[in-house]
Amino acid sequence: MGRFHGKKMAAIATLAVLPSLAFAVAPGGPDCGWGNMLFKSNSGLGPHLGASLTNGTSGNATFGMSSGTNGCSPNGTLTYGGISLLAQVMDEFSEDVARGEGDALDAIALTLGIDVQDRATFAQLTHDNFSTLFPNENVTAQEVMASIQQVMKNDARLSKYAA
Amino acid sequence: MYSLELELVMKTVLPVLFVFLCACSALKVYGSADEQYRFELQDLAIEKTLWLNRDWINLVHYKPSRASLLSTRSTTYSSFVDDTKFFLAKDGDSKPRDELLATLAAVFNSAELGDSHAQCRFPARLSWLSEQLKIDKHKLPKVECPLYKQWQSMVSVGSAVLVFPAHHLNSPSSMFGHTLLRIDPGAEREHSDWLAYGVNFGANIPAGDNSLLYAYKGLSGGYPGQFIVEPYFKKIQEYNRVENRDIWEYPLNLTARETHRLSTHLWELKDINFDYYFFTENCSYRLLELLEVARPSAELTDDYWLAAIPIDTVRSVINGGFVSAQQYRPSIATQLRYQLQTLGKSLQPLVVSLADNASVAEQEEFLSLSENQQYLLLQAAYNTVRYRRAKKPRDPLSAKQSLALLRAISAYPVHQKEVMPIPVSPENGHQSKRLTITSGREKDSNYSELGFRMAYHSLLDNRYGFLDGAQINMGSMALRHYDDDNVKLERLDLADIFSLTPRSEVFDSLSWRVYGGLERVNSEAERPLAMHISGGAGYAYDFSGSTVYTLLNTRVEHNREFNKALELALGAELGWLYQSQFGAGSIKASGLEFTGSEQRLDVSLEQDITLSVNHSLRFKAQRRWYDHYTASEFSLSYHYFFR
């Protein structure tokens, strides 16, 4: 009992100081999230102060039990909670494609089943076709994936990976 | 019809069954070979007093109760787990012996239970018991565990990485940082860090709960915490991109056996509730427990009964010999700061105008620069937009603007991401607790002072490994002894948080400070112990490597020399904080005017002299002009940082 009492006291004492702080710095209010900034996203809202305070997660905690696998999925359909990987990393992917390298680009290449020795070709190809893949800021993940498949189909080295 | 039949069954068959079951357990009649083997195993476990084994204590998350550490009576246990699903015995949460025997019984249950069978629910317990009792697997019912198998195929645990997202000040929760685990698939699978899984212990949040209520409940243990397994890229997005926290990763040198124990035990904790306490039974503590299950010889949790500060737990894991390497993922803000620094001050206005309008890239001012500079400018401009929009909902205009910048970037040849210099890693910073011995002179009296601070870092402490301009002090106190007086409490600060962020064209940050507690206020008669909450906000600016700031302050104080129980004060503060080759120093002046018309003006100079990571000297000179008191104070302190 003493243990819990002590903790409650500490919590209350801290909270006597925290409210002003919390109001001053609550990041972006209840609507803040890490949905995509550039492209529309369907990954939902992010953490609010409470979530952040306890390092919690709001939303469906699936314990990693989503469809798709940890690693390769031959046709790029890796999904998390029914949402495709690409839809959730569109911002990072577009940035990597613009630059021509990066973690998001690698992750997408991996889910498309592209062999390590062909990754640089994939990076170069998507980089060269940036405007085809991202014609405007309202493009959806499905449309981007269709364009990726299309440019791969037309590439001698990568056509074997196209669905 | 059905109910009639059911009633019949209840009335006739059940009593018979009940009597039969009672007889069975009372007489220990061995009904079958299965049962016989079960009793054999239980007897052997009793003979070996297996439930006292540290591994079992770890697996069921028992801890010896505190009272019994002091008394000589037999140890009592209670489990950290607050969830009946986790226990097979009635009082399993407090009786390790019952829980062990119940587990041995449950693994013999009918295989038809499938996924809810103890063999499927508790693979780590079974595997440990099998080792200890040399259980013959062929004598156990053969149970299919489709869910567990599916999970194993998705979250394949080949190796693990301890992850420390460093602290940032603009969210109270992250003040001390956070820890989670990343689990990577085995070497047989091709791997991308982004597609690995993050294992995070946190509170499980009901939708639509009020934020502040949540904050309170989170601190006081009102919400259950659970282990949550999510794709690691979500964690990178959350910390690196939204919260602007640098991520430090420490790959662990677990053996195949150890990772197997980790993964099987993790499964046992799926959907299991622990009470969550911000200070003690938090994310970091739970991860230490997980690592103790993986490597039973490690003793990581023993030192953390009062508070588990994440970076301290990182140090424990490193000192425990778990860590073989280190990686760094800078946040968007850190990358942007580095890019701006590389570009130099003169080009920063151009970054801002590019961020506002990508077509600036077609103007002469831009085109006359070298290709490298152009590229860096575009990168910095894009990161500026991302930084500004990080916590806001998508808006069409900045989306259009971002795409225009990316299109401009894509017109250049493929570039590797610039390699940032890696800063001093956080575990190499000074320790969290601080002991201070001070000798000083105030007006005409000499004093000596003993101070203690629970956590964590103040602006003048050795900055290496810490975020610049972030002061987080919790639970600090000082006892002072004047030559002609008794030892008295001089100060007790519950919290003292100061965020000092220089503004620039790109970073339009507010600086702020909140602190409160008890402190003696100098006055003519005696020095009364006042209770206060103080805070302020303002702007800071970079002044050739040092920081100049100004704050508007407010203070609510209870002081028995006041006419009213509480008085409010308003005031202002001007300060200069600099880093020298000896250590940090500051000069500041602050004034306060109370509603009861008392005025206080303080001017001080402090200089820290860093001796080594965990030792420093500090000189302070202060002059006070109060209504009924004007005097100077000088002091010299020695600081020792420890854990």
Interface residues (C-beta under 8 A of the other chain):
Chain A: G2 R3 F4 K7 K8 A10 A11 I12 A13 T14 L15 A16 V17 L18 P19 S20 L21 A22 A24 V25 A26 P27 G28 P30 D31 C32 G33 W34 G35 N36 M37 L38 F39 K40 S41 G46 P47 H48 L49 G50 A51 S52 L53 T54 N55 G56 T57 S58 A61 T62 F63 G64 M65 S66 G68 T69 N70 G71 C72 L78 Y80 L85 Q88 V89 D91 E92 S94 E95 V97 A98 R99 G100 E101 G102 D103 A104 D106 A107 L110 T111 V116 A123 Q124 H127 F130 S131 F134 N136 E137
Chain B: R66 L147 Q150 W151 S153 M154 V155 S156 L169 N170 S171 P172 S173 S174 H178 L180 P185 R189 E190 H191 S192 D193 W194 L195 A196 Y197 N200 F201 G202 A203 N204 I205 A207 D209 N210 S211 L212 L213 Y214 A215 Y216 G218 L219 S220 G221 Y223 G225 Q226 F227 I228 V229 E230 P231 F233 K234 I236 Q237 E238 R241 V242 E243 K270 D271 Y276 Y277 F278 F279 T280 N282 C283 Y382 V385 R386 R389 A390 K391 K392 P393 R394 P396 S398 A399 K400 S402 L403 L406 R407 I409 S410 P413 V414 H415 Q416 K417 M474 L494 A495 I497 W512 V514 Y515 G516 I533 G535 A537
